[in-house]
Amino acid sequence: MPRKITTAVIQEQAFVALLTAALEVYNKETFGLLVGTVKEGRYKSQLIIKNALTYQNATRKKGEVSVWPSRDAKIRYVINYLSGCKIIGEFHSHTYGVDYLTEHDIKDMIEDGERFSLLICVDPVEEREEWYYDKKKKSLHGTVNDNYYITIKVYAREYDKKVVRKLKIECPYIKKLNKEYEESL
């Protein structure tokens, strides 16, 4: 039986792609696929998120986003079989204070058989805040361009179960991001 995955590691390329996807369509939701691997540990395993690929043809609205199943199947085929990469889950965004998976999101995750879902929440803000990890909420927070407050959470669905839980998040890039911002002042 696979070891329990406890942590999601978001690499720099994925972090930048996720923020770009969410901010590009701000006021509406974005949707895409997470590409990466599962790193098996002796007792626990990690989800390594290497990249995030956005669906350009998604139907976007303020409170929802959808993709035609036939288009989804095409993209998944190309990524999984022609690129040598592996799809490990999906991501989408919420705006205006909804910083959790909705009942609809959880239902979709279970029905679609997705193991992992990353949620990016984007809210307007007037003040800069350094990037940090909130251990209690298992979420990553910070601002972009002093205009947007971002919250990132990663959820996992247990094998063959309808239980969804949050994972701890690691993102080594935020230290570099905070340092570069401080040096630019």
C-alpha positions in Angstrom: 0.0 0.0 0.0 1.3 3.5 -0.8 2.7 5.6 2.0 0.5 8.5 3.2 1.4 11.7 1.4 1.8 14.5 4.0 3.5 17.3 2.2 3.2 19.1 -1.1 6.4 20.7 -2.4 5.7 23.5 -4.9 8.7 24.2 -7.1 9.6 27.6 -8.6 8.3 26.9 -12.1 5.0 25.7 -10.8 4.6 28.6 -8.3 5.1 31.2 -11.0 2.8 29.3 -13.4 0.1 29.1 -10.7 0.2 32.8 -9.8 0.3 33.8 -13.5 -2.8 31.7 -14.3 -4.8 33.0 -11.4 -3.9 36.7 -11.9 -4.3 36.6 -15.6 -8.1 36.0 -15.3 -8.6 37.7 -11.9 -12.3 38.2 -11.1 -12.9 34.9 -12.8 -11.6 31.4 -12.0 -8.7 29.6 -13.6 -8.4 25.9 -14.1 -5.5 23.6 -15.0 -3.4 20.5 -14.4 -0.6 19.9 -12.0 2.5 18.1 -13.3 5.0 16.3 -11.1 5.8 13.2 -9.1 5.3 11.5 -5.8 8.5 11.1 -3.9 8.4 8.0 -1.7 9.9 8.3 1.8 10.6 5.7 4.3 7.5 6.5 6.4 5.8 9.3 4.5 5.7 10.6 1.0 5.8 14.0 -0.7 3.9 15.4 -3.6 6.3 17.3 -5.8 4.6 19.9 -8.0 6.9 20.7 -10.9 4.7 22.7 -13.2 1.1 23.9 -13.7 -0.5 24.0 -17.1 -3.6 26.2 -17.6 -6.5 25.3 -19.8 -6.7 28.2 -22.3 -10.1 27.1 -23.6 -11.8 26.9 -20.2 -15.2 28.5 -19.8 -14.6 31.0 -17.1 -17.2 32.7 -14.9 -17.0 34.6 -11.6 -17.9 31.6 -9.5 -17.0 28.6 -11.7 -14.8 27.3 -14.4 -15.3 24.3 -16.7 -13.7 22.4 -19.5 -15.3 20.2 -22.2 -14.5 16.5 -21.3 -13.3 15.8 -24.9 -10.8 18.7 -24.7 -9.7 17.6 -21.2 -9.1 14.0 -22.5 -7.0 15.4 -25.4 -4.8 17.5 -23.1 -4.3 14.7 -20.6 -3.3 12.3 -23.4 -0.7 14.8 -24.7 0.8 15.5 -21.3 0.8 11.9 -20.0 1.9 10.0 -23.1 3.7 12.4 -25.4 5.5 14.7 -23.1 7.0 12.2 -20.6 5.4 14.1 -17.7 2.8 12.9 -15.3 -0.4 14.6 -14.3 -0.7 14.5 -10.5 -3.9 16.6 -10.0 -5.7 19.7 -10.9 -5.7 23.3 -9.7 -8.2 26.2 -9.8 -8.7 29.6 -8.3 -11.3 31.3 -6.2 -11.8 35.1 -5.7 -13.3 37.3 -3.0 -12.7 35.5 0.2 -13.6 31.9 -0.7 -10.4 30.3 0.5 -11.6 26.7 0.8 -12.8 23.9 -1.4 -16.6 24.2 -1.8 -18.9 21.2 -1.6 -19.1 21.3 -5.4 -15.3 21.2 -5.6 -15.0 18.2 -3.3 -17.8 16.4 -5.2 -16.0 17.0 -8.5 -12.7 15.8 -7.0 -14.3 12.6 -5.8 -16.4 11.9 -8.9 -13.5 12.7 -11.3 -11.1 10.5 -9.3 -8.5 13.3 -8.8 -6.1 12.6 -6.0 -4.8 16.1 -5.5 -6.3 19.6 -5.9 -4.5 22.9 -5.4 -6.6 26.0 -4.7 -5.4 29.5 -5.3 -7.4 32.3 -3.6 -6.9 35.8 -4.9 -8.2 38.9 -3.1 -7.5 42.6 -3.6 -5.2 44.2 -1.0 -3.6 47.6 -0.4 -0.6 46.6 1.5 2.3 44.3 0.9 2.8 41.2 3.0 5.8 38.8 2.9 5.2 35.2 1.8 4.8 32.8 4.7 3.5 29.4 5.6 0.7 29.2 8.1 1.2 25.8 9.9 -2.2 25.8 11.6 -4.2 26.4 8.4 -1.7 24.5 6.2 -1.7 27.3 3.7 0.8 29.5 1.9 0.1 33.3 1.9 1.6 36.5 0.5 1.1 39.4 -1.8 1.9 40.0 -5.5 2.5 43.5 -6.9 1.1 44.9 -3.6 -2.3 44.6 -5.2 -3.3 40.9 -4.7 -3.3 38.8 -1.6 -2.8 35.1 -2.4 -3.6 32.0 -0.4 -2.6 28.6 -1.6 -3.9 25.3 -0.2 -3.3 21.7 -1.4 -5.8 19.0 -0.8 -5.5 15.2 -1.1 -8.1 12.5 -1.5 -7.4 9.2 0.2 -7.2 6.2 -2.1 -10.7 4.8 -2.9 -12.2 7.1 -0.3 -14.4 10.1 -0.1 -12.2 11.8 2.5 -10.4 15.0 1.5 -7.7 16.6 3.7 -5.2 19.4 3.5 -1.5 18.8 3.0 1.4 20.7 4.5 3.0 22.9 1.9 6.7 23.7 1.2 7.8 26.2 -1.3 11.5 27.0 -1.2 11.1 29.8 -3.8 9.2 32.1 -1.3 12.5 32.7 0.6 14.1 33.9 -2.6 11.1 35.9 -3.5 11.0 37.7 -0.1 14.7 38.4 -0.3 14.6 39.8 -3.8 11.7 42.1 -2.8 13.5 43.4 0.2 16.6 44.1 -1.9 14.5 46.0 -4.4 13.3 48.5 -1.8 
